[in-house]
Amino acid sequence: MQTPKLAVTIPCFNEELCIESTCKRLLEVLNLLAAKGKISRDSYLYLVDDGSSDNTWKIIEQLHNSYPERIKALKFIRNYGNQKALVAGLEGVRELGCDCIVSIDADLQQDENSIEDFVDAFTEGNDVVLGVRNDRKDDSFFKKSTAVLFYKLMNLLGAKIPVNHSDYRLVSKRALDVMALYPEKALFLRGFFHEVGLKTKIVKFNVKPRFAGESKFNFMSLMALALNGITSFSVVPLRIIAVLGIIMFFGSILVGLETIFEKVFFNDSPNGYATAIIMLSFFGGLQLFCLGVIGEYVGQVYREVKARPRYVKEKELK
């Protein structure tokens, strides 16, 4: 097999404190792998600035000027979100050319040394290599709990993804070509690459402390990602609503028959004023919840029908 050309894409949002160190460290990794003969020497980094408001882009331009063949970049006109920055990175390197691509966070909490394991798995014939963290022992109780809830909820509702897999992965050029066949605007990458059907392998890695800056990913971001993933890859919530509707229908028939029975045979109409209020409140809240779920799906369809671009480029350094 010919020595593969590797691209490493890094989504960036206000990462001025760490982006220079990150790029230099990743170049060291690429040089080491090239010296071992595992990747070609023209492998490169591709950074996507997701509308940063600090000096991130200025630093990226300086890095590109210092390493014009090794560091390439794209700048969004505004902030579009991490998933679209990742998609832009994948589409960008597909256009520039590569045999495989690794996506990794700018803070390098995901162990960059595992890239070698990813490349080894790729040379074994795998088109998708998923990075799965070993544990969450260093996370706070809240972060650990919300992460567990995220993965359980995603898998329960039909958007199947490996537990503790984020967006640290390697995909082949073939996988990028398959992705290009999917025109949807809110592509959920974790679900897509897990279910696309290409040969896949899991590689475990350790998580390191963030050495500079703060994480941009919070609870609300996680919930938005979960909603996007569920509505993109599963109709289970809609089926749950249908089942609830059937249960409520038969339940109302039983309550009606019980009321008629008491009236006819005992000449008694149940009082149940408090019960009625409670039931009305419960079913009113349930209906609003169901409407909200349906609204998420309608909103997903609405965004797709408008067919707006995923992102708008401001600058690109090739």
C-alpha positions as CSV (number, residue, x, y, z in Angstrom):
1,M,0.0,0.0,0.0
2,Q,1.3,3.5,-0.9
3,T,2.2,5.7,2.0
4,P,-1.0,7.6,2.8
5,K,-1.2,11.4,2.8
6,L,-2.8,12.5,6.1
7,A,-4.6,15.7,6.8
8,V,-5.5,16.8,10.4
9,T,-8.4,19.2,10.7
10,I,-8.8,21.3,13.8
11,P,-12.0,23.4,14.5
12,C,-11.1,26.6,16.3
13,F,-13.2,29.1,18.2
14,N,-11.4,31.7,20.3
15,E,-8.3,29.5,20.8
16,E,-5.6,32.2,20.8
17,L,-4.1,30.8,24.0
18,C,-3.4,27.4,22.6
19,I,-3.6,27.3,18.8
20,E,0.1,28.0,18.2
21,S,1.3,25.3,20.6
22,T,-1.3,22.9,19.2
23,C,-0.1,23.3,15.6
24,K,3.5,22.9,16.5
25,R,2.8,19.8,18.5
26,L,0.8,18.3,15.7
27,L,3.5,19.0,13.2
28,E,5.9,17.2,15.4
29,V,3.5,14.2,15.4
30,L,3.2,14.3,11.6
31,N,7.0,14.5,11.2
32,L,7.5,11.6,13.6
33,L,5.0,9.4,11.6
34,A,6.6,10.5,8.3
35,A,10.0,9.5,9.7
36,K,8.6,6.1,10.5
37,G,7.3,5.8,7.0
38,K,3.6,5.6,8.1
39,I,2.5,8.8,6.3
40,S,3.8,10.9,3.5
41,R,5.9,14.0,4.1
42,D,3.4,16.2,2.4
43,S,0.8,15.5,5.1
44,Y,-0.6,18.8,6.6
45,L,-2.9,20.6,9.0
46,Y,-6.2,22.2,8.1
47,L,-7.6,24.7,10.6
48,V,-11.2,26.0,10.5
49,D,-11.7,29.3,12.4
50,D,-15.4,29.2,13.4
51,G,-15.8,33.0,13.5
52,S,-13.5,33.7,16.4
53,S,-13.6,37.1,18.0
54,D,-10.1,37.1,19.4
55,N,-6.6,36.8,17.7
56,T,-7.1,33.2,16.6
57,W,-7.1,34.0,12.9
58,K,-4.2,36.3,13.1
59,I,-2.1,33.6,14.7
60,I,-3.3,31.1,12.1
61,E,-2.2,33.4,9.3
62,Q,1.3,33.8,10.9
63,L,1.5,30.0,11.2
64,H,0.5,29.6,7.5
65,N,3.2,32.1,6.5
66,S,5.8,30.2,8.5
67,Y,4.6,26.7,7.2
68,P,2.8,27.4,3.9
69,E,2.9,23.8,2.7
70,R,2.1,22.3,6.1
71,I,-0.6,24.6,7.6
72,K,-3.7,25.5,5.6
73,A,-6.8,27.2,7.0
74,L,-10.4,28.4,6.4
75,K,-12.2,31.3,8.2
76,F,-16.0,31.5,8.6
77,I,-17.7,34.9,8.1
78,R,-19.4,34.2,11.5
79,N,-19.8,31.5,14.1
80,Y,-21.7,28.5,12.8
81,G,-20.9,25.9,15.5
82,N,-18.5,23.1,16.0
83,Q,-20.3,20.5,13.8
84,K,-20.3,22.8,10.8
85,A,-16.7,23.6,11.4
86,L,-15.9,19.9,11.4
87,V,-17.9,19.4,8.1
88,A,-16.0,22.3,6.6
89,G,-12.7,20.8,7.5
90,L,-13.7,17.5,5.9
91,E,-14.9,19.1,2.8
92,G,-11.9,21.4,2.6
93,V,-9.3,18.6,2.8
94,R,-11.3,16.5,0.3
95,E,-10.9,19.4,-2.1
96,L,-7.2,19.8,-1.4
97,G,-6.5,16.1,-1.5
98,C,-5.6,13.5,1.0
99,D,-5.9,9.7,1.6
100,C,-7.2,10.0,5.2
101,I,-8.1,12.7,7.7
102,V,-8.1,13.0,11.4
103,S,-10.3,15.5,13.3
104,I,-9.1,16.7,16.7
105,D,-10.0,19.4,19.2
106,A,-7.8,22.5,19.3
107,D,-7.0,22.1,23.0
108,L,-5.4,18.7,22.5
109,Q,-7.2,17.1,25.4
110,Q,-7.6,14.2,23.0
111,D,-4.3,12.4,23.1
112,E,-2.5,13.3,19.8
113,N,-0.2,10.3,20.1
114,S,-3.2,8.1,19.3
115,I,-3.1,9.4,15.7
116,E,-0.4,6.8,15.1
117,D,-2.9,4.1,16.2
118,F,-5.5,5.6,13.9
119,V,-3.1,5.5,10.9
120,D,-2.2,1.9,11.7
121,A,-5.9,0.9,11.8
122,F,-6.4,2.7,8.4
123,T,-3.5,0.8,6.8
124,E,-5.2,-2.4,8.0
125,G,-8.1,-1.5,5.7
126,N,-10.5,0.4,8.0
127,D,-12.3,3.4,6.4
128,V,-13.4,4.8,9.8
129,V,-11.5,4.8,13.0
130,L,-13.4,6.0,16.0
131,G,-11.6,7.5,19.0
132,V,-13.2,6.4,22.3
133,R,-11.9,7.8,25.6
134,N,-10.9,5.3,28.2
135,D,-12.8,6.9,31.2
136,R,-14.1,10.1,32.6
137,K,-12.4,9.9,36.0
138,D,-11.1,13.5,35.7
139,D,-14.5,15.0,34.8
140,S,-16.7,16.8,37.4
141,F,-19.8,15.0,38.7
142,F,-22.0,17.3,36.6
143,K,-20.1,16.9,33.4
144,K,-19.8,13.1,33.9
145,S,-23.6,12.8,34.6
146,T,-24.6,14.9,31.6
147,A,-22.3,12.9,29.3
148,V,-23.7,9.6,30.5
149,L,-27.2,11.0,30.0
150,F,-26.3,12.2,26.5
151,Y,-25.1,8.8,25.3
152,K,-27.9,6.8,26.9
153,L,-30.5,9.2,25.5
154,M,-29.0,9.1,22.0
155,N,-28.8,5.3,21.9
156,L,-32.2,4.8,23.6
157,L,-33.9,7.1,21.0
158,G,-32.2,5.5,18.0
159,A,-29.2,7.6,17.2
160,K,-26.6,4.9,17.8
161,I,-23.1,6.1,18.7
162,P,-20.4,4.4,20.8
163,V,-20.3,5.6,24.4
164,N,-17.6,8.2,25.0
165,H,-16.9,8.8,21.3
166,S,-16.7,12.5,20.5
167,D,-15.4,13.8,17.2
168,Y,-11.9,12.5,17.5
169,R,-11.7,10.1,14.5
170,L,-10.0,9.2,11.3
171,V,-11.9,8.7,8.1
172,S,-10.7,7.7,4.6
173,K,-11.0,9.5,1.3
174,R,-13.7,6.9,0.5
175,A,-15.7,7.9,3.6
176,L,-15.4,11.6,2.5
177,D,-16.7,10.7,-0.9
178,V,-19.7,8.9,0.7
179,M,-20.3,11.9,2.9
180,A,-20.4,14.2,-0.2
181,L,-23.6,12.2,-1.2
182,Y,-25.4,13.5,1.9
183,P,-26.6,17.1,1.2
184,E,-28.3,17.6,4.5
185,K,-27.4,20.9,6.2
186,A,-27.3,19.7,9.8
187,L,-25.2,16.5,9.3
188,F,-24.6,14.8,12.6
189,L,-21.1,13.4,12.1
190,R,-21.0,11.0,15.1
191,G,-24.1,9.2,14.0
192,F,-23.2,9.4,10.3
193,F,-19.8,7.8,10.4
194,H,-21.0,5.1,12.9
195,E,-23.9,4.0,10.7
196,V,-22.7,4.6,7.2
197,G,-21.6,1.0,6.9
198,L,-17.9,1.3,6.0
199,K,-15.4,-0.9,7.8
200,T,-14.9,0.6,11.2
201,K,-12.5,0.1,14.2
202,I,-12.5,1.6,17.7
203,V,-9.2,3.0,19.2
204,K,-9.1,3.8,22.9
205,F,-7.3,7.0,24.1
206,N,-6.7,8.9,27.3
207,V,-7.9,12.4,27.9
208,K,-5.4,15.1,29.1
209,P,-6.1,18.3,31.0
210,R,-6.7,21.4,28.9
211,F,-3.5,23.4,29.1
212,A,-4.9,26.8,28.2
213,G,-8.2,28.6,27.8
214,E,-11.6,27.2,28.6
215,S,-13.9,24.7,26.9
216,K,-16.5,26.2,24.6
217,F,-18.7,23.1,24.9
218,N,-21.3,23.3,27.7
219,F,-24.5,21.6,28.8
220,M,-26.7,23.6,26.3
221,S,-24.3,22.8,23.5
222,L,-24.6,19.1,24.4
223,M,-28.4,19.2,24.4
224,A,-28.5,21.0,21.1
225,L,-26.2,18.4,19.6
226,A,-28.4,15.6,21.1
227,L,-31.5,17.1,19.6
228,N,-29.8,17.4,16.2
229,G,-28.6,13.8,16.3
230,I,-31.9,12.4,17.4
231,T,-34.0,14.3,14.8
232,S,-31.4,13.5,12.1
233,F,-31.1,9.8,12.6
234,S,-34.2,8.6,14.4
235,V,-38.0,8.7,14.3
236,V,-38.4,6.9,17.7
237,P,-39.6,10.0,19.5
238,L,-42.5,10.4,17.0
239,R,-43.4,6.8,17.5
240,I,-43.4,7.2,21.2
241,I,-45.8,10.1,20.8
242,A,-48.1,7.9,18.6
243,V,-48.0,5.2,21.3
244,L,-48.8,7.7,24.0
245,G,-51.7,8.9,21.9
246,I,-53.1,5.3,21.7
247,I,-52.7,4.8,25.4
248,M,-54.4,8.0,26.2
249,F,-57.3,7.2,23.8
250,F,-57.9,3.8,25.4
251,G,-57.4,5.2,28.9
252,S,-60.1,7.9,28.2
253,I,-62.5,5.1,27.0
254,L,-62.0,3.2,30.2
255,V,-62.6,6.3,32.3
256,G,-65.7,7.1,30.3
257,L,-67.1,3.5,30.7
258,E,-66.4,3.6,34.5
259,T,-68.3,6.9,34.8
260,I,-71.3,5.6,32.9
261,F,-71.2,2.4,35.0
262,E,-71.4,4.4,38.2
263,K,-74.1,6.6,36.9
264,V,-76.3,3.8,35.6
265,F,-75.9,1.2,38.4
266,F,-75.2,3.4,41.4
267,N,-76.9,6.6,40.3
268,D,-73.7,8.4,41.4
269,S,-71.5,10.8,39.5
270,P,-67.9,10.8,40.9
271,N,-66.8,14.1,42.4
272,G,-63.1,14.0,41.6
273,Y,-62.7,17.8,41.2
274,A,-59.0,17.8,42.3
275,T,-58.3,14.7,40.3
276,A,-59.8,16.3,37.2
277,I,-57.6,19.4,37.7
278,I,-54.5,17.3,38.2
279,M,-55.3,15.1,35.1
280,L,-56.0,18.2,33.0
281,S,-52.6,19.7,34.0
282,F,-50.8,16.5,33.4
283,F,-52.2,15.9,30.0
284,G,-51.9,19.5,29.0
285,G,-48.2,19.4,29.9
286,L,-47.8,16.1,28.0
287,Q,-49.5,17.6,24.9
288,L,-47.2,20.6,25.0
289,F,-44.2,18.3,25.3
290,C,-45.3,16.2,22.4
291,L,-45.9,19.3,20.3
292,G,-42.3,20.4,21.2
293,V,-40.9,17.1,20.0
294,I,-42.9,17.4,16.7
295,G,-41.7,21.0,16.5
296,E,-38.1,19.8,16.5
297,Y,-38.7,17.6,13.6
298,V,-40.7,20.3,11.7
299,G,-37.8,22.7,12.4
300,Q,-35.3,20.2,11.1
301,V,-37.4,19.9,7.9
302,Y,-37.8,23.6,7.7
303,R,-34.0,24.2,7.8
304,E,-33.4,21.6,5.1
305,V,-36.1,22.9,2.8
306,K,-34.7,26.4,2.9
307,A,-31.4,24.9,1.5
308,R,-29.2,27.6,2.9
309,P,-25.5,26.9,2.8
310,R,-23.9,25.2,5.8
311,Y,-21.4,28.0,6.2
312,V,-20.0,31.0,4.3
313,K,-16.3,31.4,3.9
314,E,-14.5,34.7,4.5
315,K,-11.0,33.6,3.8
316,E,-9.1,30.5,2.9
317,L,-5.4,29.8,3.0
318,K,-4.3,27.0,0.7
